[in-house]
């Protein structure tokens, strides 16, 4: 069901419920008022009749019957009886048995003032009347013909008004629901026109600053992020293609050259060694791409554990020194003050190895002395790992782009690399809610700062 129809239906149900409740309340109170008013009329008739019979000497039962028979009676089916206990003194009722039964019931209940009820659709009232130290019970009954006719007419008016209101409310509700959702319809039409070819398009916002305008603003923000993601993806594919094409072109060229003429064994070995280096470059690039993709897709299912940063650093120092003897790694633990608590973090050993290894190799690779200084310290509840080098540095206007995949600063393009390491490092740091920042001065060196939450 469309929202328009849901809103219209909910509005109709609400209004109909209110109107029905109001109508029933009005009818109920009018009905109660009719009943109360009719009892009062019966009471007045009973008292006046008793006064005529007991307080005026010239009037007896026979004369009162004549007066009653010739008077204009506004009470339909009115019957009146006066009893002295069980003895009937005066009656206009055709069936005295009914009135005697009601009077006996009244006496048995020992009522002292007034007793009311309904008998065979007729309302009746029994009044205790005292005269000359004697007690009499006056019983008056009648059918409120005019009152019930009025109630019937009122019920007809209420039902007719209720049905008319329901129809009117349905029409008005549908109209206003459509009008309220008209901006949403325009939004849907605009969204349908957006595809991968025009992600720079934005939805038009209104001036009401209502929920729909807020939704449009949120959607426009989403479009902006999607557009940026698409641009990054295109750039990523372009850069990856370029990085892959270079060694592949080199391999193809060397193979073609080797096939053009006979070569000596030494020449073939030289070509194969060169091809092997290109293949290693391809392998390194492929592994970097796989690592980057893996951690993007599996960041929510990583198995994190308690690991010691000092063990990671010392292990990498030993491993890198064995593979690249010209690299120097100096580690300073003095900032920890023998507080082993700061050396333990909640992470993945594999993940932390990738982070620190990339940073160490970058620092050594871009430094003329191939040296990196690592200092561990505490900062606002975090373990701070600072890696500094005296290398070529990064131009200030390029610092904000160095975490983009395949991006390499202008002054670093002559040095072998792919530009994947830092983007992978930043992603892995974000996964474990850490922080990374880089400060650099051209031709003076670079400092990378990691902040990791200790246990």
CORKA-V473513 format. One record per backbone hydrogen bond with DSSP energy under -1.0 kcal/mol. CO is the residue of the C=O (numbers start at 0). NH is the residue of the N-H. If there is no record, write none. Layout:
BEGIN
CO	NH
CO	NH
END
This chain:
BEGIN
1	5
2	6
3	7
4	8
5	9
6	10
7	11
8	12
9	13
10	14
11	15
12	16
13	17
14	18
15	19
16	20
17	21
18	22
19	23
20	24
21	25
22	26
23	27
24	28
25	29
26	30
27	31
28	32
29	33
30	34
31	35
32	36
33	37
34	38
35	39
36	40
37	41
38	42
39	43
40	44
41	45
42	46
43	47
44	48
45	49
46	50
47	51
48	52
49	53
50	54
55	58
59	63
60	64
61	65
62	66
63	67
64	68
65	69
74	77
75	142
78	140
79	91
80	138
81	88
81	89
82	136
83	86
86	83
89	81
95	99
96	100
97	101
98	102
99	103
100	104
101	105
102	106
103	107
104	108
105	110
112	127
114	125
116	123
118	121
121	118
122	141
123	116
124	139
125	114
126	137
128	135
133	130
135	128
136	82
137	126
138	80
139	124
140	78
141	122
142	144
143	147
144	148
145	149
146	150
147	151
148	152
149	153
150	154
151	155
152	156
153	157
154	158
155	159
156	160
157	161
158	162
159	163
160	164
161	165
162	166
163	167
164	168
165	169
166	170
167	171
168	172
169	173
170	174
171	175
172	176
173	177
174	178
175	179
176	180
180	184
181	185
182	186
183	187
184	188
185	189
186	190
187	191
190	193
194	197
197	200
209	213
210	214
211	215
212	216
213	217
214	218
215	219
216	220
217	221
218	222
219	223
220	224
221	225
222	226
223	227
224	228
225	229
226	230
227	231
228	232
229	233
230	234
231	235
232	236
233	237
234	238
235	239
236	240
237	241
238	242
239	243
240	244
241	245
243	247
244	248
245	249
246	250
247	251
248	252
249	253
250	254
251	255
252	256
253	257
254	258
263	267
264	268
265	269
266	270
267	271
268	272
269	273
270	274
271	275
272	276
273	277
274	278
275	279
276	280
277	281
278	282
279	283
280	284
281	285
282	286
283	287
284	288
285	289
286	290
287	291
288	292
289	293
290	294
291	295
292	296
293	297
297	300
304	346
306	344
307	311
308	312
309	313
310	314
311	315
312	316
313	317
314	318
315	319
316	320
317	321
318	322
319	323
323	326
327	371
329	373
331	375
332	335
335	338
337	339
338	341
339	342
342	308
343	454
344	306
346	304
347	351
348	352
349	353
350	354
351	355
352	356
353	357
354	358
355	359
356	360
357	361
358	362
359	363
360	364
361	365
365	391
369	327
371	329
372	387
373	331
374	385
376	383
378	381
381	378
382	451
383	376
384	449
385	374
386	447
387	372
391	442
394	397
397	400
400	403
403	406
408	411
411	414
418	405
419	423
420	424
421	425
422	426
423	427
424	428
425	429
426	430
427	431
428	433
429	432
434	450
436	448
438	446
440	443
440	444
444	440
445	388
446	438
447	386
448	436
449	384
450	434
451	382
END
